[in-house]
Amino acid sequence: MSVGAAILRVFVTLILFFVVFIPFLIAPLLALAAGYLVYIVMRSRGSKPTNAPSAPGSPAATSPSGFGAGAS
């Protein structure tokens, strides 16, 4: 095999490596990053803080009951 053919073979091998193998390594990371961004957006849309105080009859203002409420 001549030197030119050996160098061409090395270049073809490197090109195939970058075209085939590298995307299989990067694609899962991109999918995880996209999923994380979707998670952050959906989490921020679901939790809208309210500054209004709770009404006197609301469940948050009633006395605690159930497990962990203490002995009564």
N, CA, C and O atoms as a Maestro MAE file, in Angstrom:
{
 s_m_m2io_version
 :::
 2.0.0
}

f_m_ct {
 s_m_title
 :::
 protein
 m_atom[288] {
  # First column is atom index #
  i_m_mmod_type
  r_m_x_coord
  r_m_y_coord
  r_m_z_coord
  i_m_residue_number
  s_m_chain_name
  s_m_pdb_residue_name
  s_m_pdb_atom_name
  i_m_atomic_number
  :::
  1 25 0.861 -1.163 0.000 1 A "MET " " N  " 7
  2 3 0.000 0.000 0.000 1 A "MET " " CA " 6
  3 2 0.915 1.237 0.000 1 A "MET " " C  " 6
  4 15 1.897 1.311 0.739 1 A "MET " " O  " 8
  5 25 0.569 2.162 -0.822 2 A "SER " " N  " 7
  6 3 1.389 3.368 -0.902 2 A "SER " " CA " 6
  7 2 1.076 4.304 0.264 2 A "SER " " C  " 6
  8 15 0.078 4.128 0.963 2 A "SER " " O  " 8
  9 25 1.921 5.279 0.459 3 A "VAL " " N  " 7
  10 3 1.743 6.236 1.549 3 A "VAL " " CA " 6
  11 2 0.482 7.053 1.336 3 A "VAL " " C  " 6
  12 15 -0.242 7.329 2.292 3 A "VAL " " O  " 8
  13 25 0.206 7.445 0.105 4 A "GLY " " N  " 7
  14 3 -1.002 8.222 -0.202 4 A "GLY " " CA " 6
  15 2 -2.269 7.440 0.116 4 A "GLY " " C  " 6
  16 15 -3.223 7.990 0.665 4 A "GLY " " O  " 8
  17 25 -2.277 6.154 -0.231 5 A "ALA " " N  " 7
  18 3 -3.446 5.318 0.054 5 A "ALA " " CA " 6
  19 2 -3.626 5.120 1.557 5 A "ALA " " C  " 6
  20 15 -4.756 5.081 2.043 5 A "ALA " " O  " 8
  21 25 -2.531 4.996 2.292 6 A "ALA " " N  " 7
  22 3 -2.622 4.833 3.745 6 A "ALA " " CA " 6
  23 2 -3.158 6.109 4.393 6 A "ALA " " C  " 6
  24 15 -3.982 6.049 5.307 6 A "ALA " " O  " 8
  25 25 -2.692 7.254 3.920 7 A "ILE " " N  " 7
  26 3 -3.191 8.523 4.481 7 A "ILE " " CA " 6
  27 2 -4.666 8.707 4.144 7 A "ILE " " C  " 6
  28 15 -5.443 9.158 4.985 7 A "ILE " " O  " 8
  29 25 -5.055 8.361 2.917 8 A "LEU " " N  " 7
  30 3 -6.463 8.451 2.530 8 A "LEU " " CA " 6
  31 2 -7.323 7.526 3.393 8 A "LEU " " C  " 6
  32 15 -8.431 7.884 3.793 8 A "LEU " " O  " 8
  33 25 -6.802 6.341 3.671 9 A "ARG " " N  " 7
  34 3 -7.542 5.398 4.523 9 A "ARG " " CA " 6
  35 2 -7.715 5.945 5.939 9 A "ARG " " C  " 6
  36 15 -8.774 5.775 6.543 9 A "ARG " " O  " 8
  37 25 -6.692 6.595 6.466 10 A "VAL " " N  " 7
  38 3 -6.789 7.200 7.799 10 A "VAL " " CA " 6
  39 2 -7.822 8.321 7.800 10 A "VAL " " C  " 6
  40 15 -8.625 8.421 8.728 10 A "VAL " " O  " 8
  41 25 -7.809 9.157 6.778 11 A "PHE " " N  " 7
  42 3 -8.787 10.254 6.705 11 A "PHE " " CA " 6
  43 2 -10.212 9.732 6.574 11 A "PHE " " C  " 6
  44 15 -11.127 10.256 7.208 11 A "PHE " " O  " 8
  45 25 -10.402 8.713 5.762 12 A "VAL " " N  " 7
  46 3 -11.738 8.130 5.611 12 A "VAL " " CA " 6
  47 2 -12.211 7.527 6.927 12 A "VAL " " C  " 6
  48 15 -13.378 7.665 7.294 12 A "VAL " " O  " 8
  49 25 -11.316 6.868 7.629 13 A "THR " " N  " 7
  50 3 -11.674 6.291 8.928 13 A "THR " " CA " 6
  51 2 -12.052 7.379 9.927 13 A "THR " " C  " 6
  52 15 -13.028 7.225 10.661 13 A "THR " " O  " 8
  53 25 -11.300 8.469 9.968 14 A "LEU " " N  " 7
  54 3 -11.615 9.567 10.887 14 A "LEU " " CA " 6
  55 2 -12.931 10.237 10.526 14 A "LEU " " C  " 6
  56 15 -13.711 10.593 11.409 14 A "LEU " " O  " 8
  57 25 -13.179 10.410 9.244 15 A "ILE " " N  " 7
  58 3 -14.442 11.025 8.819 15 A "ILE " " CA " 6
  59 2 -15.621 10.137 9.216 15 A "ILE " " C  " 6
  60 15 -16.630 10.632 9.719 15 A "ILE " " O  " 8
  61 25 -15.498 8.838 8.995 16 A "LEU " " N  " 7
  62 3 -16.570 7.924 9.394 16 A "LEU " " CA " 6
  63 2 -16.755 7.927 10.914 16 A "LEU " " C  " 6
  64 15 -17.879 7.833 11.407 16 A "LEU " " O  " 8
  65 25 -15.670 8.031 11.637 17 A "PHE " " N  " 7
  66 3 -15.762 8.095 13.096 17 A "PHE " " CA " 6
  67 2 -16.568 9.312 13.529 17 A "PHE " " C  " 6
  68 15 -17.473 9.202 14.356 17 A "PHE " " O  " 8
  69 25 -16.237 10.467 12.971 18 A "PHE " " N  " 7
  70 3 -16.940 11.687 13.367 18 A "PHE " " CA " 6
  71 2 -18.377 11.721 12.861 18 A "PHE " " C  " 6
  72 15 -19.242 12.295 13.523 18 A "PHE " " O  " 8
  73 25 -18.651 11.128 11.717 19 A "VAL " " N  " 7
  74 3 -20.003 11.146 11.160 19 A "VAL " " CA " 6
  75 2 -20.919 10.155 11.873 19 A "VAL " " C  " 6
  76 15 -22.107 10.429 12.043 19 A "VAL " " O  " 8
  77 25 -20.393 9.024 12.286 20 A "VAL " " N  " 7
  78 3 -21.235 7.960 12.845 20 A "VAL " " CA " 6
  79 2 -21.164 7.908 14.366 20 A "VAL " " C  " 6
  80 15 -22.205 7.893 15.024 20 A "VAL " " O  " 8
  81 25 -19.992 7.881 14.929 21 A "PHE " " N  " 7
  82 3 -19.851 7.593 16.353 21 A "PHE " " CA " 6
  83 2 -20.128 8.810 17.236 21 A "PHE " " C  " 6
  84 15 -20.816 8.689 18.250 21 A "PHE " " O  " 8
  85 25 -19.619 9.945 16.879 22 A "ILE " " N  " 7
  86 3 -19.772 11.144 17.706 22 A "ILE " " CA " 6
  87 2 -21.245 11.549 17.878 22 A "ILE " " C  " 6
  88 15 -21.631 11.882 18.999 22 A "ILE " " O  " 8
  89 25 -22.089 11.541 16.835 23 A "PRO " " N  " 7
  90 3 -23.507 11.874 17.069 23 A "PRO " " CA " 6
  91 2 -24.201 10.939 18.060 23 A "PRO " " C  " 6
  92 15 -25.099 11.369 18.784 23 A "PRO " " O  " 8
  93 25 -23.800 9.671 18.103 24 A "PHE " " N  " 7
  94 3 -24.397 8.756 19.074 24 A "PHE " " CA " 6
  95 2 -23.983 9.099 20.504 24 A "PHE " " C  " 6
  96 15 -24.673 8.729 21.454 24 A "PHE " " O  " 8
  97 25 -22.884 9.790 20.661 25 A "LEU " " N  " 7
  98 3 -22.485 10.252 21.986 25 A "LEU " " CA " 6
  99 2 -23.143 11.573 22.350 25 A "LEU " " C  " 6
  100 15 -23.471 11.803 23.514 25 A "LEU " " O  " 8
  101 25 -23.338 12.433 21.375 26 A "ILE " " N  " 7
  102 3 -23.863 13.765 21.640 26 A "ILE " " CA " 6
  103 2 -25.395 13.772 21.696 26 A "ILE " " C  " 6
  104 15 -25.974 14.527 22.478 26 A "ILE " " O  " 8
  105 25 -26.052 12.955 20.892 27 A "ALA " " N  " 7
  106 3 -27.514 12.960 20.821 27 A "ALA " " CA " 6
  107 2 -28.184 12.688 22.172 27 A "ALA " " C  " 6
  108 15 -29.140 13.391 22.498 27 A "ALA " " O  " 8
  109 25 -27.752 11.725 22.970 28 A "PRO " " N  " 7
  110 3 -28.389 11.543 24.280 28 A "PRO " " CA " 6
  111 2 -28.209 12.740 25.198 28 A "PRO " " C  " 6
  112 15 -29.108 13.072 25.971 28 A "PRO " " O  " 8
  113 25 -27.058 13.388 25.120 29 A "LEU " " N  " 7
  114 3 -26.860 14.581 25.948 29 A "LEU " " CA " 6
  115 2 -27.784 15.709 25.514 29 A "LEU " " C  " 6
  116 15 -28.320 16.433 26.353 29 A "LEU " " O  " 8
  117 25 -27.970 15.860 24.208 30 A "LEU " " N  " 7
  118 3 -28.896 16.878 23.717 30 A "LEU " " CA " 6
  119 2 -30.339 16.552 24.112 30 A "LEU " " C  " 6
  120 15 -31.109 17.450 24.452 30 A "LEU " " O  " 8
  121 25 -30.701 15.273 24.065 31 A "ALA " " N  " 7
  122 3 -32.055 14.874 24.463 31 A "ALA " " CA " 6
  123 2 -32.273 15.128 25.956 31 A "ALA " " C  " 6
  124 15 -33.344 15.586 26.354 31 A "ALA " " O  " 8
  125 25 -31.277 14.837 26.773 32 A "LEU " " N  " 7
  126 3 -31.399 15.119 28.203 32 A "LEU " " CA " 6
  127 2 -31.492 16.615 28.470 32 A "LEU " " C  " 6
  128 15 -32.272 17.043 29.321 32 A "LEU " " O  " 8
  129 25 -30.717 17.405 27.762 33 A "ALA " " N  " 7
  130 3 -30.772 18.861 27.940 33 A "ALA " " CA " 6
  131 2 -32.134 19.405 27.520 33 A "ALA " " C  " 6
  132 15 -32.689 20.267 28.201 33 A "ALA " " O  " 8
  133 25 -32.678 18.915 26.409 34 A "ALA " " N  " 7
  134 3 -33.995 19.367 25.959 34 A "ALA " " CA " 6
  135 2 -35.074 18.958 26.960 34 A "ALA " " C  " 6
  136 15 -35.970 19.746 27.262 34 A "ALA " " O  " 8
  137 25 -34.992 17.745 27.470 35 A "GLY " " N  " 7
  138 3 -35.961 17.306 28.481 35 A "GLY " " CA " 6
  139 2 -35.869 18.126 29.750 35 A "GLY " " C  " 6
  140 15 -36.890 18.440 30.362 35 A "GLY " " O  " 8
  141 25 -34.666 18.473 30.150 36 A "TYR " " N  " 7
  142 3 -34.499 19.297 31.349 36 A "TYR " " CA " 6
  143 2 -35.073 20.690 31.136 36 A "TYR " " C  " 6
  144 15 -35.697 21.244 32.041 36 A "TYR " " O  " 8
  145 25 -34.872 21.262 29.959 37 A "LEU " " N  " 7
  146 3 -35.446 22.582 29.682 37 A "LEU " " CA " 6
  147 2 -36.969 22.533 29.684 37 A "LEU " " C  " 6
  148 15 -37.617 23.447 30.193 37 A "LEU " " O  " 8
  149 25 -37.546 21.471 29.117 38 A "VAL " " N  " 7
  150 3 -39.006 21.316 29.149 38 A "VAL " " CA " 6
  151 2 -39.480 21.182 30.590 38 A "VAL " " C  " 6
  152 15 -40.502 21.761 30.961 38 A "VAL " " O  " 8
  153 25 -38.757 20.432 31.398 39 A "TYR " " N  " 7
  154 3 -39.114 20.270 32.802 39 A "TYR " " CA " 6
  155 2 -39.090 21.608 33.541 39 A "TYR " " C  " 6
  156 15 -39.997 21.900 34.320 39 A "TYR " " O  " 8
  157 25 -38.067 22.414 33.305 40 A "ILE " " N  " 7
  158 3 -37.956 23.709 33.967 40 A "ILE " " CA " 6
  159 2 -39.107 24.620 33.556 40 A "ILE " " C  " 6
  160 15 -39.686 25.304 34.400 40 A "ILE " " O  " 8
  161 25 -39.443 24.635 32.268 41 A "VAL " " N  " 7
  162 3 -40.532 25.495 31.792 41 A "VAL " " CA " 6
  163 2 -41.860 25.041 32.369 41 A "VAL " " C  " 6
  164 15 -42.650 25.870 32.822 41 A "VAL " " O  " 8
  165 25 -42.123 23.735 32.362 42 A "MET " " N  " 7
  166 3 -43.400 23.236 32.881 42 A "MET " " CA " 6
  167 2 -43.494 23.438 34.388 42 A "MET " " C  " 6
  168 15 -44.578 23.714 34.901 42 A "MET " " O  " 8
  169 25 -42.393 23.309 35.100 43 A "ARG " " N  " 7
  170 3 -42.408 23.521 36.551 43 A "ARG " " CA " 6
  171 2 -42.680 24.982 36.880 43 A "ARG " " C  " 6
  172 15 -43.415 25.282 37.821 43 A "ARG " " O  " 8
  173 25 -42.095 25.884 36.117 44 A "SER " " N  " 7
  174 3 -42.298 27.297 36.401 44 A "SER " " CA " 6
  175 2 -43.712 27.734 36.044 44 A "SER " " C  " 6
  176 15 -44.249 28.647 36.671 44 A "SER " " O  " 8
  177 25 -44.324 27.098 35.048 45 A "ARG " " N  " 7
  178 3 -45.711 27.445 34.706 45 A "ARG " " CA " 6
  179 2 -46.695 26.895 35.725 45 A "ARG " " C  " 6
  180 15 -47.749 27.492 35.946 45 A "ARG " " O  " 8
  181 25 -46.374 25.782 36.341 46 A "GLY " " N  " 7
  182 3 -47.302 25.155 37.271 46 A "GLY " " CA " 6
  183 2 -47.314 25.792 38.642 46 A "GLY " " C  " 6
  184 15 -48.313 25.674 39.351 46 A "GLY " " O  " 8
  185 25 -46.265 26.449 39.042 47 A "SER " " N  " 7
  186 3 -46.210 27.023 40.385 47 A "SER " " CA " 6
  187 2 -46.287 28.544 40.294 47 A "SER " " C  " 6
  188 15 -45.268 29.230 40.215 47 A "SER " " O  " 8
  189 25 -47.493 29.047 40.308 48 A "LYS " " N  " 7
  190 3 -47.693 30.487 40.292 48 A "LYS " " CA " 6
  191 2 -47.921 30.931 41.736 48 A "LYS " " C  " 6
  192 15 -48.926 30.556 42.339 48 A "LYS " " O  " 8
  193 25 -47.018 31.714 42.295 49 A "PRO " " N  " 7
  194 3 -47.176 32.138 43.682 49 A "PRO " " CA " 6
  195 2 -48.331 33.122 43.837 49 A "PRO " " C  " 6
  196 15 -48.533 34.014 43.013 49 A "PRO " " O  " 8
  197 25 -49.069 32.934 44.904 50 A "THR " " N  " 7
  198 3 -50.161 33.862 45.211 50 A "THR " " CA " 6
  199 2 -49.830 34.566 46.516 50 A "THR " " C  " 6
  200 15 -49.365 33.932 47.463 50 A "THR " " O  " 8
  201 25 -50.060 35.850 46.574 51 A "ASN " " N  " 7
  202 3 -49.761 36.632 47.764 51 A "ASN " " CA " 6
  203 2 -50.998 36.898 48.613 51 A "ASN " " C  " 6
  204 15 -50.903 37.545 49.656 51 A "ASN " " O  " 8
  205 25 -52.156 36.407 48.180 52 A "ALA " " N  " 7
  206 3 -53.387 36.640 48.930 52 A "ALA " " CA " 6
  207 2 -53.402 35.738 50.167 52 A "ALA " " C  " 6
  208 15 -53.054 34.561 50.073 52 A "ALA " " O  " 8
  209 25 -53.803 36.278 51.329 53 A "PRO " " N  " 7
  210 3 -53.902 35.439 52.543 53 A "PRO " " CA " 6
  211 2 -55.057 34.458 52.424 53 A "PRO " " C  " 6
  212 15 -56.024 34.707 51.704 53 A "PRO " " O  " 8
  213 25 -54.951 33.354 53.127 54 A "SER " " N  " 7
  214 3 -55.997 32.342 53.050 54 A "SER " " CA " 6
  215 2 -57.218 32.788 53.848 54 A "SER " " C  " 6
  216 15 -57.111 33.523 54.830 54 A "SER " " O  " 8
  217 25 -58.367 32.324 53.401 55 A "ALA " " N  " 7
  218 3 -59.627 32.664 54.066 55 A "ALA " " CA " 6
  219 2 -59.710 31.923 55.393 55 A "ALA " " C  " 6
  220 15 -59.059 30.891 55.561 55 A "ALA " " O  " 8
  221 25 -60.507 32.433 56.350 56 A "PRO " " N  " 7
  222 3 -60.590 31.785 57.672 56 A "PRO " " CA " 6
  223 2 -61.097 30.347 57.621 56 A "PRO " " C  " 6
  224 15 -60.702 29.544 58.466 56 A "PRO " " O  " 8
  225 25 -61.943 29.993 56.680 57 A "GLY " " N  " 7
  226 3 -62.490 28.641 56.624 57 A "GLY " " CA " 6
  227 2 -61.711 27.707 55.720 57 A "GLY " " C  " 6
  228 15 -62.125 26.565 55.526 57 A "GLY " " O  " 8
  229 25 -60.614 28.147 55.169 58 A "SER " " N  " 7
  230 3 -59.860 27.307 54.241 58 A "SER " " CA " 6
  231 2 -59.137 26.193 54.994 58 A "SER " " C  " 6
  232 15 -58.884 26.333 56.190 58 A "SER " " O  " 8
  233 25 -58.804 25.109 54.332 59 A "PRO " " N  " 7
  234 3 -58.132 23.989 55.005 59 A "PRO " " CA " 6
  235 2 -56.788 24.376 55.619 59 A "PRO " " C  " 6
  236 15 -56.362 23.749 56.589 59 A "PRO " " O  " 8
  237 25 -56.119 25.377 55.089 60 A "ALA " " N  " 7
  238 3 -54.828 25.767 55.631 60 A "ALA " " CA " 6
  239 2 -54.985 26.431 56.999 60 A "ALA " " C  " 6
  240 15 -54.060 26.397 57.811 60 A "ALA " " O  " 8
  241 25 -56.152 27.037 57.263 61 A "ALA " " N  " 7
  242 3 -56.358 27.738 58.520 61 A "ALA " " CA " 6
  243 2 -57.002 26.859 59.586 61 A "ALA " " C  " 6
  244 15 -57.084 27.280 60.740 61 A "ALA " " O  " 8
  245 25 -57.461 25.660 59.251 62 A "THR " " N  " 7
  246 3 -58.103 24.778 60.226 62 A "THR " " CA " 6
  247 2 -57.044 24.137 61.107 62 A "THR " " C  " 6
  248 15 -55.853 24.156 60.795 62 A "THR " " O  " 8
  249 25 -57.507 23.565 62.219 63 A "SER " " N  " 7
  250 3 -56.574 22.942 63.152 63 A "SER " " CA " 6
  251 2 -56.029 21.656 62.539 63 A "SER " " C  " 6
  252 15 -56.723 20.988 61.773 63 A "SER " " O  " 8
  253 25 -54.794 21.313 62.875 64 A "PRO " " N  " 7
  254 3 -54.197 20.107 62.298 64 A "PRO " " CA " 6
  255 2 -54.866 18.853 62.851 64 A "PRO " " C  " 6
  256 15 -55.254 18.797 64.018 64 A "PRO " " O  " 8
  257 25 -54.990 17.864 61.995 65 A "SER " " N  " 7
  258 3 -55.554 16.586 62.401 65 A "SER " " CA " 6
  259 2 -54.873 15.494 61.602 65 A "SER " " C  " 6
  260 15 -54.310 15.761 60.540 65 A "SER " " O  " 8
  261 25 -54.919 14.284 62.091 66 A "GLY " " N  " 7
  262 3 -54.306 13.173 61.395 66 A "GLY " " CA " 6
  263 2 -52.943 12.840 61.955 66 A "GLY " " C  " 6
  264 15 -52.576 13.299 63.037 66 A "GLY " " O  " 8
  265 25 -52.203 12.052 61.228 67 A "PHE " " N  " 7
  266 3 -50.908 11.584 61.662 67 A "PHE " " CA " 6
  267 2 -49.952 12.762 61.839 67 A "PHE " " C  " 6
  268 15 -49.844 13.601 60.945 67 A "PHE " " O  " 8
  269 25 -49.270 12.840 62.952 68 A "GLY " " N  " 7
  270 3 -48.314 13.895 63.203 68 A "GLY " " CA " 6
  271 2 -48.913 15.169 63.758 68 A "GLY " " C  " 6
  272 15 -48.210 16.172 63.891 68 A "GLY " " O  " 8
  273 25 -50.212 15.154 64.088 69 A "ALA " " N  " 7
  274 3 -50.856 16.365 64.579 69 A "ALA " " CA " 6
  275 2 -50.626 16.549 66.082 69 A "ALA " " C  " 6
  276 15 -50.944 17.602 66.633 69 A "ALA " " O  " 8
  277 25 -50.093 15.563 66.722 70 A "GLY " " N  " 7
  278 3 -49.886 15.657 68.160 70 A "GLY " " CA " 6
  279 2 -51.020 14.990 68.929 70 A "GLY " " C  " 6
  280 15 -52.066 14.671 68.364 70 A "GLY " " O  " 8
  281 25 -50.800 14.784 70.218 71 A "ALA " " N  " 7
  282 3 -51.803 14.140 71.053 71 A "ALA " " CA " 6
  283 2 -52.864 15.144 71.454 71 A "ALA " " C  " 6
  284 15 -52.550 16.267 71.850 71 A "ALA " " O  " 8
  285 25 -54.107 14.745 71.353 72 A "SER " " N  " 7
  286 3 -55.187 15.642 71.785 72 A "SER " " CA " 6
  287 2 -56.295 14.878 72.456 72 A "SER " " C  " 6
  288 15 -57.285 15.472 72.883 72 A "SER " " O  " 8
  :::
 }
 m_bond[287] {
  # First column is bond index #
  i_m_from
  i_m_to
  i_m_order
  :::
  1 1 2 1
  2 2 3 1
  3 3 4 2
  4 3 5 1
  5 5 6 1
  6 6 7 1
  7 7 8 2
  8 7 9 1
  9 9 10 1
  10 10 11 1
  11 11 12 2
  12 11 13 1
  13 13 14 1
  14 14 15 1
  15 15 16 2
  16 15 17 1
  17 17 18 1
  18 18 19 1
  19 19 20 2
  20 19 21 1
  21 21 22 1
  22 22 23 1
  23 23 24 2
  24 23 25 1
  25 25 26 1
  26 26 27 1
  27 27 28 2
  28 27 29 1
  29 29 30 1
  30 30 31 1
  31 31 32 2
  32 31 33 1
  33 33 34 1
  34 34 35 1
  35 35 36 2
  36 35 37 1
  37 37 38 1
  38 38 39 1
  39 39 40 2
  40 39 41 1
  41 41 42 1
  42 42 43 1
  43 43 44 2
  44 43 45 1
  45 45 46 1
  46 46 47 1
  47 47 48 2
  48 47 49 1
  49 49 50 1
  50 50 51 1
  51 51 52 2
  52 51 53 1
  53 53 54 1
  54 54 55 1
  55 55 56 2
  56 55 57 1
  57 57 58 1
  58 58 59 1
  59 59 60 2
  60 59 61 1
  61 61 62 1
  62 62 63 1
  63 63 64 2
  64 63 65 1
  65 65 66 1
  66 66 67 1
  67 67 68 2
  68 67 69 1
  69 69 70 1
  70 70 71 1
  71 71 72 2
  72 71 73 1
  73 73 74 1
  74 74 75 1
  75 75 76 2
  76 75 77 1
  77 77 78 1
  78 78 79 1
  79 79 80 2
  80 79 81 1
  81 81 82 1
  82 82 83 1
  83 83 84 2
  84 83 85 1
  85 85 86 1
  86 86 87 1
  87 87 88 2
  88 87 89 1
  89 89 90 1
  90 90 91 1
  91 91 92 2
  92 91 93 1
  93 93 94 1
  94 94 95 1
  95 95 96 2
  96 95 97 1
  97 97 98 1
  98 98 99 1
  99 99 100 2
  100 99 101 1
  101 101 102 1
  102 102 103 1
  103 103 104 2
  104 103 105 1
  105 105 106 1
  106 106 107 1
  107 107 108 2
  108 107 109 1
  109 109 110 1
  110 110 111 1
  111 111 112 2
  112 111 113 1
  113 113 114 1
  114 114 115 1
  115 115 116 2
  116 115 117 1
  117 117 118 1
  118 118 119 1
  119 119 120 2
  120 119 121 1
  121 121 122 1
  122 122 123 1
  123 123 124 2
  124 123 125 1
  125 125 126 1
  126 126 127 1
  127 127 128 2
  128 127 129 1
  129 129 130 1
  130 130 131 1
  131 131 132 2
  132 131 133 1
  133 133 134 1
  134 134 135 1
  135 135 136 2
  136 135 137 1
  137 137 138 1
  138 138 139 1
  139 139 140 2
  140 139 141 1
  141 141 142 1
  142 142 143 1
  143 143 144 2
  144 143 145 1
  145 145 146 1
  146 146 147 1
  147 147 148 2
  148 147 149 1
  149 149 150 1
  150 150 151 1
  151 151 152 2
  152 151 153 1
  153 153 154 1
  154 154 155 1
  155 155 156 2
  156 155 157 1
  157 157 158 1
  158 158 159 1
  159 159 160 2
  160 159 161 1
  161 161 162 1
  162 162 163 1
  163 163 164 2
  164 163 165 1
  165 165 166 1
  166 166 167 1
  167 167 168 2
  168 167 169 1
  169 169 170 1
  170 170 171 1
  171 171 172 2
  172 171 173 1
  173 173 174 1
  174 174 175 1
  175 175 176 2
  176 175 177 1
  177 177 178 1
  178 178 179 1
  179 179 180 2
  180 179 181 1
  181 181 182 1
  182 182 183 1
  183 183 184 2
  184 183 185 1
  185 185 186 1
  186 186 187 1
  187 187 188 2
  188 187 189 1
  189 189 190 1
  190 190 191 1
  191 191 192 2
  192 191 193 1
  193 193 194 1
  194 194 195 1
  195 195 196 2
  196 195 197 1
  197 197 198 1
  198 198 199 1
  199 199 200 2
  200 199 201 1
  201 201 202 1
  202 202 203 1
  203 203 204 2
  204 203 205 1
  205 205 206 1
  206 206 207 1
  207 207 208 2
  208 207 209 1
  209 209 210 1
  210 210 211 1
  211 211 212 2
  212 211 213 1
  213 213 214 1
  214 214 215 1
  215 215 216 2
  216 215 217 1
  217 217 218 1
  218 218 219 1
  219 219 220 2
  220 219 221 1
  221 221 222 1
  222 222 223 1
  223 223 224 2
  224 223 225 1
  225 225 226 1
  226 226 227 1
  227 227 228 2
  228 227 229 1
  229 229 230 1
  230 230 231 1
  231 231 232 2
  232 231 233 1
  233 233 234 1
  234 234 235 1
  235 235 236 2
  236 235 237 1
  237 237 238 1
  238 238 239 1
  239 239 240 2
  240 239 241 1
  241 241 242 1
  242 242 243 1
  243 243 244 2
  244 243 245 1
  245 245 246 1
  246 246 247 1
  247 247 248 2
  248 247 249 1
  249 249 250 1
  250 250 251 1
  251 251 252 2
  252 251 253 1
  253 253 254 1
  254 254 255 1
  255 255 256 2
  256 255 257 1
  257 257 258 1
  258 258 259 1
  259 259 260 2
  260 259 261 1
  261 261 262 1
  262 262 263 1
  263 263 264 2
  264 263 265 1
  265 265 266 1
  266 266 267 1
  267 267 268 2
  268 267 269 1
  269 269 270 1
  270 270 271 1
  271 271 272 2
  272 271 273 1
  273 273 274 1
  274 274 275 1
  275 275 276 2
  276 275 277 1
  277 277 278 1
  278 278 279 1
  279 279 280 2
  280 279 281 1
  281 281 282 1
  282 282 283 1
  283 283 284 2
  284 283 285 1
  285 285 286 1
  286 286 287 1
  287 287 288 2
  :::
 }
}
